Amino acid sequence: MEREFDVTVRFTVVLALTVVVLLLPTPPGLSLSGKRALAAFVFAGSVFAMQPVSLPFASLMVSVAMVVLGVADSTQAFEVLSRPIIILILGSLFVAEALRKHGVTRRLALFSVVSSGGDVGKILLGLMAIAALLSMWMENTATAAVLIPVALTIANQIPEKERAREVTVLLVFGIAYSASLGGMVTITGSASNAVASGFLSEIQPWGFLDWMKYGLPPFMLIFPLTWWVLRRVVPVSTERIDISLAREELDNLGPARSTEWEVIVVLNATVLLWAAGSYFESYLLLPPTALSPAVVAMVAVAYLSLRGIIVWDDVKGVSWGMFFIIGAGLALGDALKRTGATAWLTELISPVITGMPLLVTLTFLVFVSALLTNVINNSTMAAVFVPIMISLAQVESSFTAVQLVLPLTLATTFGYALPSASGRMALISETGIVERGDMMKYGLILTVLSSVVLVLVFYVLTVLGVT
C-alpha cells in the first residue's frame, strides 16, 4: 500500500510539471505545437528522474505522452524502434549474451584476478579493464551485474569484516565506473551514443569507426586516471588478497572450449565488419548497406543461432527495455525538431554557446551534461540537446556538429554521483555495498576530473583540425 501511494505521488508530480508547462503562456517565437513538445520533454525528464515506474515502462509512457500531446502520431512515436541503430544495438546484445552464456566473461574476470597475484591494485585494474572491454559491446549495467559477484567472491577471502568491506567498495566502484567508461568508445556502448549517432547520420556519413575515432582517445586517458584516483581516494588497508579460490575456480573451468573460441572469433569478425564494412562492400561489389553495422549484427546473430551457440531462451534475459529508452529518445528529438521547439531552443542557447571562446564552450557543455545526467536519463539528454547542437553548428560556421555533439554526449558517461544517474549506480546502491555519501563524494571527484580531461581532449582535437 505504501509503495502504491509513493508511485501515485511521483506520477502526480510528473503530470503536474507537464500541465504547468502547458498552462504557461506560449513564449514569443515558439508555436503552440512547439510548447507542447517542450511539455513532452518535461514529462520525459521528470518521469525518468522521479521513476514512478521502471525506465522501460517510463519510456513507453513518453511515447504515449507525445501522441496525447499531439506532437507525434502513433507511427512517428514508435517507428523509431525499427531504425538501423536499434537493430545494431539488438545484435550487439545478442552476441554479448553468447559471451556470457558460454562463460567467456567470467573466465576473463577470473583470469585477470589470478594474473594479479593477489595485489589489490592489480585486481582492481584487471576487473576494470574487463568491465570496460565488455561494456563496449554489452549493455553497461549487465556488464557490472556479471562482474560484481566476482568482486564479492574475491573480497570475501579477507577474514576481517571491515577490511573486506573496504576492498569490496573499491572493486565495486571500479567496476561501475569502468563499465560506464567503456561505453564511451562505441556506438553500442550506451543509449546516448546510439541516439546521438542516429541524429548525426541524418546530416553526414556517420558509422561505427567514426564514433571510435572520437570516443577512444578520451577513454585512453580517463580510464587509467580513474584507476589511479580510486586507489588514492578510497581507503583500503589491505594490499594483498588470497586468490586461491579464484585460481581453483579457473582451474575447474579447464582450457577454453572450442565454442568459447568460436564466440570470440565471431565477435572479432563482427567488430571488424562494423568498422570496415563499407570498404568491403565496394571491394566485393556488394549492394550499398549490405555490410552496414545493422546487417552485420544480424548476420552474426544468425550464425550463432544456426550453430546452436545461442537459442531464443538465451536472449530472453536481454535488456529489452534499453530499446524502448533509445526509441523514446529518438522520437522525442524528432518531435522537438518537427514542431520547431529545437529551432527555438537553438536561438535561446546560441548566444551563450557561440559568444564564448571554444575552451569555455566545451567546458560549459561537458560540465552541464555530466551534472544533469545524474537526474536526467542520458538518452533524453542526447535526444534534446544533440539536435540543438547540430542546429547551432549548421548556422554557426565556427563550429562543426562533431565539436559540439560528441563532447556533450560523451559527458553523459560521468553520471556517478546519484543512484538515479544510471543502471550501474542504481545497482551498486541497491546492493547496500556502498553508502550514498561515498557515492556522492567519489562520484563528484571523478566527474570533475573526467570532465576536465574530456574538455582538453576535444580542445586539442579541434586545434589539430581533427574535429
N, C-alpha and C positions, 0 to 999 in steps of 0.2 A: 504493500500500500504506500509506504514511504517512497519507494522508487517511482511509482506511478505519479505521485504528487510532484517529485523532483523533475521528472520528464515533462510533465504538464507545465510547470513553471518555466523551464528552459525554453520550451517551444513557444510559450506565450510571449516571452521576451523577444524571440526571433520574429514572430509575427508583428509585435508592437513596433520594433525598429523598422520593419518593412513598411508598415502602414504610415509611420511618421514621415518617411521619405515620400510616399505617395501624396500625403496631405500638404507637404511644403509647397510653396509657390514655385512654379517652373522657372529656373534661372534664365536670364537673357541668353539667347543663342542656343538654347537646348530645346529640342522638340519634346512634345508630350510623351512620345514613344521612347525618346532618349531618357526621360526621367523615370519611366517605368523600367527601363533596362538598368538604370542605377539602383532602383529598388530591388531588382533581381540580384544585383551584385551584393547589396546589403544583406539580402536574405541568405545568399550563398556564404558570405563571410561570417555572418552571425550563426548560421546553423552548423558550420564547420567548427567555429570557436566554442559554441555552447554545447554541441554534440548531445542533443536530446536523444538521438539515436546514433548508431554506429555510422562511420563515414560513408560506406557504400550506400546505405539507405538514405543518408543525408544528400548524397549526390543525386540519387533518383528524385528526391524532393526538389532539388534545384532545377532539374529538367522540367518537372511538372509545373513549378512556380513560373518558369519562363513562358510556358503555354498559357497559364491562367492570367498572367500579367499582359499577355498579348504581344510579347516581343519575339516570339517564335511559335511556329505551328508544330504539330507533333512530329512531322518529318524533319524539320530543322533541329528540333530538340534531341532527336535520337539517331539521325542518320550518321552522326559523327562516330558512332560505335562501329561502323563498318569501314572507316578510313584505314589506309595502309599502316599508319603509325600504330593503331590499335592491334592490327594483325601482327605487326612486328613484335610488340610487347608480349602478345599472347604466345607467339612462337618461342621467344626467349625464355618465358616462364616454363613452358613445356620441356625445353631442353634442360633447364636448370633442375626440373623435377627428376629427370633421368640421372643427373649427378647425385642428387640426394638419395633417390631410391637405391642405387647400387653402391652407396657408401663412399663415394669419391670425396664428398665434402668432409665427412668425419675422418676418413683416412688422412686427408691433408692436415686437418687440425691436430690429430694425434701425432703425425709425423713431425709437425712443427714443434710440438711440446717436447717430444723425445729428443729432437735435434738441439733443443736449447740446453740440455744437460741439467735442467732444473733451475737455471738462473731466471729470476723473476722478470728482469728486464727483457731477456731474450724470449721468454714465454709470451710476454705482452706483445713484443714486436711480431712474433710469429703469428699469433692469433689475429692481430690487427691486419697483417698482410693477407692472411687467408680471407678475412671478412671483407677487406677492400676488393680483392680479386673477384670473389664470388658475387659481390654486390654490383659489379659492373654488368652482370648478366642475370642475376637473380633479383627478386624483389627484396629490398633492403631489410625490411622487418623480418622476413623469412630467413634471411642470412643470419641475423642476430639471434633468432629463435633456435637455429641449428647449433650455433657455436656457444651460446651461453651455458647450456648444460655441460659442455666440455670444460669450460672455465670453472664451474661449480665443482665438478669432479676433482679437478686439479687442486683447487684451493682447500677442499675438504681433507686433503692429505696433511694439512698442518694441524697438529694436535691442539694448540692453543686457540681458543674460540675467537678472541679479539684479533689475533694476527691473521687467522683465516678470513675473517670479515674484511680486514684491510686489503688483502690480496684480491678477494672477490670483487670488491668495489673497483679496484684498479682495473682488473681484467674486463669487467662488465662495461665500464665506461669506455675502455679502449675498443671493445667490440662494437658498441653502439656508435661511437664517433666514426670509426673507420668504415663501418657499413654505410654510413652516410657519405663519407668522402669518396669511396669507390664509385658511388653513383654519379659523381661529377664527370666521369671520363666518357661515358657512352650515352647515346640517346635512350637506351633501355634502362639506364641506371636509376631514373626516378620519373615520377609522373610529371613534374615541372619541366624536365628535359623534353619529354615527349610532346607536351603542349607547345613549348617554345619552338621545337623543331617543326611541328605542324604549321605554325604561322610563318616561320622563315621559309619553308619550302614553297609557300604561296607567292613569294616575291623574288626568289632566286634559286638556282640549283643548290640543293642542300641535302647532304647524305650523312651516312654513318661516319665516314672518315673526316668530314668537315667538322663534326662536333668534337671528335677526338683531338683534332688539331688544337682546339682551344681549351678543352677540358683536361687534357693530360698535363700540360705544364704547371698549372696551379696545384694539381694533385701531387705532383712530384715534390713540391716544396712544402705543402701544408701537411701531408701525411707524416714525414719524419718530424716536423715541428710539433705535431700533436702528440706523437710518442714521447718526444723529449720533454714537453711541458707536463704531461701526465706523470712522468717519472719524478718530477720535481714538486708538483703541487699536491699530489695525492699521497698522504703519509702512509708509508709501508715500512714496517720494522723487520720484515723477513726478506732476505735476499736469495734464498735457495729453497727449493721445494722438492720433496720426494716424488719422483715421476715414475716409480716402479709400476704403479697401476696403469698408467698410460702406456708404458712400454709393453706390459703384459697384454693389454687390450690390442695394441698394434700387432704384436706377435700372433695373437689369436686370429687376426684378420688374414694372416698369411700374405703371400705375394699377391699383387694386383691381378685380378682375374681378367680374362680376355674381354668380358663385357665392359669392365671399367675402362680399359684402354680404348675400346670402340667408342664409348661415350665421349671420352676426351678427344679422340680424333674427330668425331662429328662436330663437337663444339669448336675446335680449332678451324676446321674447314668452313663452318658456318661464319665464324668471325672474319676469316679471310675474304669470303664472298660478300659479307656485309660491307667490308672496307673497299673491295676492289671489283665488285660485281659488274659495274658499268664498263670497266676496261675489258673484262672477259666477254661481255655482250658484243662489243664491237669486233673483238679479235675472232670470236666464234661465229660472227654473223647472225647472232640471235636477235629476235624482235626486241624493241625497246621495253624496258622494265622486266624482261624475262628473268633477270638476276637481280631485281630490286630487293632490298632488305626484307620486305614483307614476304615475297615469293620464296626467297632463300630460307627464311624461317619456317615456312610451311613445308618446304621440301625436306628440311632436316627432321621436322616432326613426322612427316610421312615415312621417312626412312626408319626412324626409331620405332614407329608403330608396326611397320611391316616386319621388322626384325624381332618384334616382341619385347623390345627393351623397355618400352612403356606401353601400358594399356589404359583404357579410359578410366578405370578405377583409380589409377595412379594420379591422374591430374584433377580428380575431384577436389583435392585439397588445395589446388592453386588459388592464389588470391584473386578471385574473380572480381571482387569489389574494386580492385585497382582500375579496371576498365571503366566502371561507372564514374569513378573520380576523374579520370582523364577525359572521358566523354563529356561530363558536366562542365569541365574547364573549357574545352574547345567550343562547346555550344554557347557558353556564356560569353566567351570572347567574340564569337561570331555575332551574337545578339547586340553586344555593345557597339561593334563596328557597323552593323546593318542599320541601327537606329540613330547613328550619329553621336552616340554618347562618347565613343572613343575620340572622335574629332574634337568634341567639346572639351574633354579632359586634356587632350593634347594642347589645345590653346591655353588652358588653365595652367598646365605644368611647364609649358615651353619656356617662359621667361626664367623660371628657376633653373632649368637644365642647361639651356643654351647661353645663359648670361654669365656662366661661371667658367673658369679655366678647366681644362679637361680633367686634371687630377682631382679637383674639387667635385666635379660632376660625378666621376667614378666613385669617389668616397661617399657622396650622398646616396647614390643608387645602391651601392653594395651594403652600406650600413642600415639604411631604411629597409631594404629587402630582408637582410639577415634577422633584424629585430622583429619585423612584422610576421615573419614565418613562424614565430613562437605562438602566435594567436590566430593566424590565417593559414589555411591549408595551402601548401606550396603550389599545387596546380591552379588554385584560384588566383594566387599571386601572379602566376605566369599568364593566366587567361586574361586578366585585366590589364596588366602593365606591359606585357610584351607587345600587344598591338599598339599601345601608346608609344612605346619606344620606336617601333617600326615607322609609325606616322611621323614622329619627330625627325628621324633620320631621312625620311623622304622629303621633308620640307626644309631641313637644315643641312646644307651641303657639307658643313664641317664635321658631321658625324656619319658613320655608317651604321646599319642595323646591327651588325655583329658587335660593334663597340659598345652599344647600349644594352642589347638583349642578353648577350652571354654573361657579362658580369652580374646583371640583375638576377638572371635565372640561377647561375651557379651559387650565388649568395644564399639562395633558399636552402642550401645544404646545411648551413650553420645554425639551424634552429635547435639549439642544445639546452636551452635554459628551463623549459617547461615541459611537462608530460604531453601537453596538447600540441607540441611542435611537430611531432612525427610519431609513427608507429613504434620506432625503436625506443624513443624516450618514454612513451607510454608503457611499453613492455617492461623496461627495467624499473619503472616506477611501481607498476602493479605487482611485481615480484617481491617488493619490500626490501630489496637488496640495498638500494641507495636511498638516502634521505633527500627530501625536497630541497633543503638548504644547500646540500652538497651539489645537487644537480644545477641549481641556480648559480652557485659560486664558480664551479669549474666550467660550467657551460658558458657563462659570460666571458670568462678569461679566454677561452678558446675561440669564442665567436669574434671577439675583438681582434685577437692575433691573426686568425684565419682571414678575416675581412681585410685587414691591412695588407697581407700577402697577396690576396686576390686583386686588390686595387693596384698594387705595384706591378703585378704581372701584366695586367691589361694595359697599364700605362706604358710599360716597356714595349709590349707588342705593338701598341699604337705608334710609339716613337720609331720603331723599326719598320713600320709600314705593313705589318702582318695582318692587322685588322682592317 
